[in-house]
Amino acid sequence: MVGAAADPWYDYLTFPIAPLVLLVQLVAVFLPSRPWRWALGLGCPLAIVAMFLYVDTVPVKAEGVNLGAAVFVLWLMASAVLLIAAVSLELVRHSRAPRFVDE
């Protein structure tokens, strides 16, 4: 099939968009505002999960491989590691100077 139907447009979510969401999550770790850190820290993995669930529902072509879904699993694992790091940093911030933690 030639044309728009053969174009795996959903893979465009996987390769350029998910890494940008991951980059936003990395920047969020260093934001001074706690509400923004938590909103972006939790929102980015949820966005990647939503994209993964969408790409995973796309029917598998004759090749038998859904590369977009497989790559999203890797992005999701990286996002989970960043989330764990962000929570760890938040605990360190709170334990070092609980009275100076921004509210």
Secondary structure, 3 states (H helix, E strand, C coil): CCCHHHCCCCHHHHHHHHHHHHHHHHHHCCCCCHHHHHHHHHHHHHHHHHHHHHHHCCCCCCCCCCHHHHHHHHHHHHHHHHHHHHHHHHHHHHHHCHHHCCC
